[in-house]
Amino acid sequence: MYVDLFLTVSRNDKLISDLLIRDCRITGLYDGNGRQILDYDRDSRVQIISLAVNEDEVSLINKALKIGEVSAIVGNKTYQNHVCSTLNRDSELLEYLE
């Protein structure tokens, strides 16, 4: 499954939200103790989601987490195969991450 990451920041009493990275592959779901939640586990609650992204996108995600709120949203390529994460280079929020 794939999700898109959106960043929302508050600047000058104005909220700005935009797509940051599209098509991040979900590689694992974990509970609050860091134990992986398996398909047949219907009782555990997801606390952590691990995503596969390009190496150069990791630092941007870390900065985004410090300056605003990052949301994972199901995109239009949710169940396609062989999709790679892509940075939205047109995002107006990239200037805040550099």
N, C-alpha and C positions, 0 to 999 in steps of 0.2 A: 504494500500500500504506500501511496505517496501523499505528502501534504505540502502546502505552500506556507512559508513563514512571512508574517506581516509584522512590521514594527510600527508602534504608535508612541509618539513623543509629545510632550506638552512644551510649547515655546510661546512666550509672551501671551499667556492665558488662551492659547489656541492649540487645539489638538490636531496633529498631523499624523496620518496613517497611510502606509503604502506597502505594496508588495516588496519584500526584501530578497527572498530566495524562493524560486519555484521548484517543484518536483523533488522534494527531499524524501528519500526512501526511509520508511520506518524499519529499523533493524531489530528492535526489541521493546517490550513493555515490561516494567518492573514495579514492584510494590514499594512501600515506604522504607522497607528494610533492604532494598537493593536486590531482592530475589526476583528472577524472571518469572513472569506470568505466562503460563502455557495455555494453549488453545482450549484444553478441557477444563481449565480452572475458572469456575463461574462465581467464586466467592471473593477473590482478591480484587482490590481497587487499584487502578493504575495511578501511580504517583510520578513515575519517571518514564519518558519516552526517549529512546536513543534513535538518532537519525544519521544517515550517511550523507555527507556533504563533501564538496571539494576542500582540500586542505587550506587553500587561501581564504575560504569563507568562514573558517572557524574563528579567526580573530575578529571578523566583523560581527559574528553572532555574539561573541563575548562582550564586545563594546555595546552592541544593541541592548543586551540584557542589563547593562549598567545605566544606560541613558533613558530607557523607556520600557515598554511592555511588548514582549514578543508573543505572538499568537500563532498557533498551528491551525490552518484551515484546510479542509479537504478541497482539492482542486479538481480540474476537469480531466486529469490524467491519473486518477486515483489507482486504477487497476491495470494500467498499461505496463508492459515489460520493457526493459532496456532503456530506461529514461535516466538521465543524469541531472543532478541539481544544477540550477543556473541562476547566477546573480542577476538581479534586475538593475542593470547599469543605468537605466533611465530614471531610477527612483530619486526623488528630491531629497530623501533622507540620507543618501550616501555622504553628503557633505558633513553631516553630523558625526559620521563614523570614521572620518579620515583625520 
